């Protein structure tokens, strides 16, 4: 059962980072191996979503429950699909004018074959995920700054 933990400090506010991670609809456009996202239910405390993930010839869909504690923390748990379990947490802690980010993911597939394939790719995938979210927050931040400087553009 793979587990990955990563920490970094980014020059963004916790709410900016929280908004990127909680915007599940956009995952297929920037999260590696995510090819689909459908929100089934959403309010300010919880999101229920179906995600399609794939690597190589494998494509699997799973349903997750995302618990929101804005702007401090998001917790993800798989509730249906090919995963025996999935827990994922993002924690955002303000540090001066930056934010310390803690990212933890732990999962196991029900299928031994999928679990074996995922184990081989897991740490690379988790590292690429963190990098994808960092790139995304940078892009969104730059676009917002540009709109603020040129509102009619």
N, C-alpha and C positions, 0 to 999 in steps of 0.2 A: 504494500500500500504506500504509494509515493506521497511524500510531504515536502513542501518547499516553503521556505521563509525568506523574505527579502525586505530590507529596509533601505530607505533613501531619504534625503532631504531635498525638497524642491522649492523653487522660488515662486510659489503660488499660494494663495489663501486656501484654507481647508474647504470652504464652500465651492471654490472653483474645481478642486480635485474631486470632491464629492459629486458634483454635477456631472462630470465626465464618467465616473464609474457607475453612477446610477442611471445613466442614459442608455439603457440596454437596447433600445431600438437601433442605435447607431453601431452596435458591436460588429455586424457583418462588414461594415466599411473600414474597420481598422484593427479588429482583434484577430490575430492569427488563428487559423483553423475554425473560425466561426463563420458559417455560411448562411445562417438564418436566425432571426429573432422575432418572436411574436409575444406581445404583452397580452395576457389574459385578464389580469386585474391589477389595478394600481391605485394606491392612495398615498398619503404622506408618510405612512409607517411601513408599508409593505408593497412588494411587487411580486406577482406570480407570472412567470414567463416560460415559454418554450424556446430552447436554443438548439440549433443544429450545429454539431461540431464534426469535423472530419480531418483525417490525416491519411494520406495514401488512398487506398481503395475503401477505407472505412468511413461511413457517414452515419452518425447516430443523433437522435433527438432526445432531449431530456427536459423535464419540467423542474423548475427551481423556485424556491421561495426566498425572496430577498427581504431582509429586515433592515429598515432604514432608521438610523439615529442621526439625523442631519445636524450639523455637518461633520460629526465626529466619526461615525462608523457605519459600515455596511457588512451584513453577514448573509452568506448564501448557503442554502442547503438544498440538495437534490431531493425531490419528493416523488418523482416518477421517472422511469426510463432505465437505461442499461447500466446505471451506476449502482453499485452496492451501497456506496455512500459518497457524498461530496460535501466538504465544508470549505468555505472560502471566506476570508475576512479581510477587510481593508480598514485600517484605523488611521485617522488624520489628526496629528497633534501640532498645534501652533508652536513655533520656535522663532522668536523675534519676528522678522518679516517673512519667514519661510514656513514650511510645513514638513514635519517628519511623517513619513508614510511607512506603515507596517503592512505587509502583504503576506498572507499565509494561505496556502491551498493544500488540501489533503483529500485524496479520492481513491476509489477502487472500483473497477468495473466488475459486474457480475460474471461476465465471460472471462475465462482464464486466458484465452487468445488475445482479446482486446486489452486485458490488463497487462499482458506481457509486452505487446506492441507499445502501449502507452508508457510503460515503465522505461523502455528504451529511449523514448523521446521526451520524457516528462520534464527534466530540468531545463533543457533547451527551450521547451514550450513555455514553461513558467517564466523564464528570464525574458523571452521574447514578448510575453504578455505584458510584463511590467514596462518594458521599453515601449510597447505600442501605446500604453496609457500615457506615458510621459510625453511621447511625440504628439498624441492627440490633444493633451491639455495645452501644450505649447502652440499648436496650430490654432485651436479655438481661441486662446488668449490673444494671439496676434491678430486674428480676424476681428475680435471685439475691439481691440485698440484701433485698428484701421477704420472700423465703422464709427467709432467715437470721434476720430480726427476728421473724418470725411462723411458726415451723416447723409449727404445727398447722393453719395456715390453708390 
